């Protein structure tokens, strides 16, 4: 393909003009560059790349006075259900747009989803590898981990950013043709349609993920939580990622070997200097091993508190759940033999098996997955109805 024109846009007027030009297109290739707690606090949009078939627009939100408002012409395009938006591995992008701007993208085609449904390999493929395997082109990915919030952008960054969108139409078309040959185009239609419903949800207790990784004991959790939240407070004030205030490893060390008093905190290694000044030093002092008064974790909600489904069963119900699991594993083995292991895992991953045991295949699976499961059961004289409905509604015979 011919190298497209690359336009770098930094003003509201330029954004409006570009959006008017792009509105004539039936599809747009889209990508975002953003910083997720690497160089600044929080998740920050750094660049929007859109290709309309002839021009690659690099839209820079950083020079704009009010990006949420001044980028509205772009948001309108993304929301428009008539215009197809082609992404590669879009979930993090659409979550960011929802979190920061309340933008819900419509009519999505994700080349990563398409590739996964070819079932040629277990894992998602990077865009660079997909371009190489499908188009035979080597694309320089050297700027992948550069600081996208630093200005000015280099010419290498601009070329890299444009390359993330200019090949997406050709990739989507090739993958669509392959899926159609396999009779799987409707699989991709269903999976892509489901992406429209992806929404950002705020994690009210983010420290629990790190606590699990560092095997923090229940009695240590209140101090771990309070140190985590203090670190986050300082990071937000400094507009720096929390790891620049002190590292996660240091967080767990401070919980297990906590400074005893103010002088110990002043001498503690690995802490950002801001922590050793008022008002944060006083807050640290209150966390000293000699003075800390732990506040218990709030009571978990019913959803958080409940045990995994299988642990709540006993007796006859355990036997029924075991029977559902064995049937699902039989079906997975048959799908592996009839098609391949990659398709089998798409239909019955370990997580899906656990969910189907509790909620039933017709609630958990997409229609294309249900069809494969139902046809496999019929072909091998197995009873699909035994796993179709939720556990509590299924026949107890």
Buried (B, 14 or more C-beta within 10 A) or exposed (E): EEEBEBBBBBEBEBBBBBBEBBBEBEBBBBBBBBBEBBBBBEBBBBBBBBBBBEBBBBBBBBEBEEBBEBBBBBBEBBBBEEBBBBBBBBEEBBBBBBBBBEBBBBBBBBBBBBBBBBBEEEEBBBBBEBBBEBBEEEBEBEBEEBBBBEEEBEEEBBBBBBBBBBBBBBBBBBBBEBBEEBEBBBBBBBBBEEBBEBEBEEEEEEBBEBBEEBEBEEEBBBBBBBBBEBBBBBBEEBEBBBBBBBBBEBBBBBBEEBBEEBEBBBEBEEBBEBBBEEEBBEBBBEBBEEEBEEEEEEEEEEEEEEEEBBEEBEEEBEEBBEBBBEBBEBBBBBBBEBBEBBBBBBBBEEEBBBBBBBBBBBEBBBEBBBBBBBEBBEEBEBEBEBBBBBBEEBEEE
